[in-house]
Structure formats: C-alpha cells, structure tokens
Amino acid sequence: MPRLPVVAIVGRPNVGKSTLFNRIVGRRQAIIHEQAGMTRDRNYARAEWNGRPFLLVDTGGWEAEDLPTSSVSDQVREQAQMAIDEADVTIQLVDVREPGNPVDHDVLRLLRRRNKRAFIAVNRCDNPRISMEAHQFYAMGVERLFAISALQGLGTGELLDAVVAALPPLPEQPYDDLAEAGVRVAVIGRPNAGKSTLINQMLGEPRLIASPVPGTTRDAIDTPFTFEGRHYTLIDTAGIRRRGSVKVGIEKVCVLAATLSMERSDVALLLIDGAEGITDQDTHIAGYAAEAGCALVIVVNKWDLVEKDQDTAGAFAKKVRAAMPFLAYAPIIFVSALTGQRALKILEYVDRVAEQHARRIETAEFNRLLSRAVGRRQPPLRKNRQLKIKYGAQVAIKPPTFAIFCNDPTLVHFSYQRYLVNQIRREYGFEGTPIRLSFRSTKRETPKE
C-alpha cells in the first residue's frame, strides 16, 4: 500500500514555520512563540488541499553553520536533514524583513544538493506594500517566489496549489494513511524522564531529539508508525513541571501543549524515573492525566539502573499505588528506554487499555449490575433524604461514561459514587481507563412562563 506523499517545511529559526504548519493543518498543533527554536524535532500531521492528501512535516530552525554548536543544535540540523531526505516536496520559508540572510542560501544549497523540488515562500507579507519587498529574494537564484502571510493566510492558497501539483501522481491503490489511523498515544512525564528516548526505541530510529538536558522537547511531536500491522501515533510531550516552577512564556505554553495532547489522545504513557523514584511532580502529572480522560499505562523507566532483588518491582509498584491511589486502575510496566528492555511490550498494554477505553456495555446488562449494586449497599441518607436510583445507561466512550437517573442528584455522596465505580470495575474490568458517572434527575423541570 503506498504511503502518503511528504511535504517538509524548512528554514532558519523564527521565520514562521510552525505558524505555516498550523495554518495548513487547520489546527494549533505546533507551539508558536516569539523566541526562536520552539520546534526541535520533526512534527507530523495529515493535511489536504484540493482533494490531495499529504503528510506535512514541521522542522526545527536551521542555524548558521559557523555558529558555536551544541549537541542539541547538531541534532536539530540532523532532524531537518532527515525530513528533507524523506520529503517529496519542500517549502523553504524566508522572512521578508531579512533579505540576503546567508543561512537562507545555505538551506537552498542543501535542497539543491539533495535534488529536492523546493518552493520559496516569503513570509510576513502582511499587506500589499510589504509584499512588494518579496522580489529581493529573486537574488537567491530562484525562478518563482510566493509572497505569503502564514499568520493571516494570505497567499497560502496559491502556494499550496503549486505544492500539490508537484506531488507524485495519485496511486491506483489507496494511501496507507498512518496519520489518521490507529491509537493516539501521548508520552508524558516530568522533564528528562526518557520520553524521547523511549519513542525512538519503539520507532527503531532517532526520530526525536534525546538529550540529558531537561526540556529538550518543547513542542508536542506527533509521529505515526506501524507495528505488526497495527497503526499508532506517538506524541512526545514537553516535560510537565510543578506549577511553582512553570515560568510565564515558553514553559507555560509547553505545559498547555502537553495537557492538550493528552486530551486528544486515546492512551497516555506516564513515565516515571525508576532510578530517581516517585516524586511529588510525578503525582502532579498523574493528576493531569486522570483529568484528561484518556486511558493510562504507568511506565517505570530506567529500570536497568535500579539494583534489584526478588521483590524490587513489587515494592516499587506498591509505592506507585500509595502515591497515586486515584490511578489504581492503570497497569504498571517496568522498562529501559535506553536498552530497549520491554519497550515494545508497552504496545501490548496500549492495545489492551485502548480497547477498554472504547468498550460499550448494553443498557439491560448495566441496569442488572446497578440493581445488584444498590441491593448490596443502599445509598446513605443526606439531608435526611434517601437517594433513589432508578436506572442508567452508558452514554459515551473514551472514557466510558454512564448516566444514572435518580430522584435528586444533589443527594449523591462521593463515597457512594466511588462504590458504584468499583462495582462497575469488578464486573467489567475497564483496565487502564477512567470511568465517569453523570447523575441526572428523573423529574422534569416545570417550564417557566
């Protein structure tokens, strides 16, 4: 089955690549900030224009080669080169306010050496007067320029017309559309817990930048892949810090991106540093995951660094349960992202909890359970009144959500709600997924005249 054609957006830092990426994709997937270097890894998303689907790739900014380098900047450059290599078409973005920048020439030379079809888009042409300045970029030796405003969307349609016209011909067979299929998995955890290393191990290639420097991942990076015929999209999120240590600006935006990634995921993998042990920060992040409503697997990483005896894993699991009693439903797996030990075993857990996350219970069967549960334990009195449960039904999946109709929802005590959730779990399992109950009144409100 043929793969989707790939379109890569490349250019130096802070020319608006992520803004253009979000504009084409149609949603805010990449972080946008005034500080350069917000995107470091390759970020993938499915896009479509004039009926032609393609995979769009956002890349980190290409730095001047004569600048002092770091391991991270070297890896950003390597990631951009890999994106160029896999692309069918590239969009090189430049800034109309900075004509003649030597780094723009470096990027174009790289594209030509790779024999890539490149379209030069001159960004930040926010009005006709500024657009007149775009002609200066013909000095780069190109035949055609596209004056655009990624922020406002001006000129992007003409650019995309040219891009899709340059894509390979439509295949006779349908595309293997990895970007839309499969289970969406967010990899979450505090900074430097090994999230990018784990994803690279699962993918079998250095798709994401892994560095001992905390905070290397700033964006939430989507990476589709297939394993044993099953489709997944792995999302590497920025490490979530404690509220008190989240600075206004970049880190606050990164935390927001990580939490939004969980909300659009089917499953979250909560990474805990097994060598360092459970911290308050881990518990705080676990709370984010529980609120997001996605299924959850707790992954204890760096297990190769832990001195073990016969009951080391069992003792650590008890500590996890004690620190995070609200995640008692989440399975725990011990892995080493660095060595790959049990890394792919995680996908078995993902499949299992994703299935439970989307599970439905028939209404008649659920009401039999509800009747048995109430028969075993009557609701406690509140305000000298008795809660009377009438019937219920499952009204949603992802997560499983049940509406329970009663005489007065204000009479429901949290302890009885917890009891009902436990009864549902005892009967149906629902491993790895939260369960939500919505209590509703059977009384009809009298219409106001």
Beta strands, then each sheet from edge to edge (+ up, - down):
strand 1: 6-10
strand 2: 43-49
strand 3: 52-58
strand 4: 89-95
strand 5: 117-123
strand 6: 145-147
strand 7: 183-189
strand 8: 221-227
strand 9: 230-236
strand 10: 267-273
strand 11: 295-301
strand 12: 332-334
strand 13: 381-382
strand 14: 385-386
strand 15: 389-396
strand 16: 401-406
strand 17: 436-441
sheet 1: 2+ 3- 1- 4- 5- 6-
sheet 2: 8+ 9- 7- 10- 11- 12-
sheet 3: 13+ 14-
sheet 4: 15+ 16- 17-
end
